[in-house]
């Protein structure tokens, strides 16, 4: 009987040692395992390949959004519709005018055909993202409604959707006011070649009052963007209902939009 008890104690001791070893190895593996950041590969027709490392620890919602749209083919065939020398190149608008954005259906198969926006992840919007807008940094484009009213800061900050820009030169005025979420690691020469294409004022510049000479004569086409996530699932971003500027403006003048009839 005594021998049986000893055997039981020995087995129990062995099991405890094995359990401690397994737990210890798990912690060791987790502590020493290198988690790779996702890398986006962008092919631009007649220009070449640009590779961008994304930083989910700084801007998780933005990275999740960019990964989802890229790997579902949203950006395939779109263009760089706005190019400003010594500043940035901007793309990701399915309309090609600077006014377009993505819809929920672009994020998932069962999504509705309604536009969305995501939270701006930068210091002015309460997010501790301090990646500076230096050459090669990729950022999220957004609207600026504060030009109409200083009370619309939050609506401006959370208006990004699918449009992005890549810096061709550092610009400190953007730091803390726009979402920076990655940086070019290969192909910066391609970015500068795109920056050098011929540009003009937009066709409706006289009507809109925007005389910026930034519309490419022949907009460079993005053949594809795909993101290698190295096995990590970044999920989908938390989507927001976009600010309806038109309805807001009507209300400023006491007009009920529902009372307006289509002509």
Secondary structure, 3 states (H helix, E strand, C coil): CHHHHHHHHHHHHHHHHHHHHHHHHHHHHHHHCCCCCCEEEEEECCCEEEEEEECCCCCHHHHHHHHHHHHCCCCCCCEEEEEECCCEEEECCCCCCCCCCCEHHHHCCCCCCCECEECCCCHHHCCCCCCCCCCCEEEECCCCHHHCCHHHHHHHHCCECCCEEEECCCCHHHCCCCEEEEEEEECHHHHHHHHCCCEEECCCHHHHCCCCEEEECCCCEEEEEEEECCCCCCCCCCCECCCCHHHHHHHHCCCCHHHCCCC
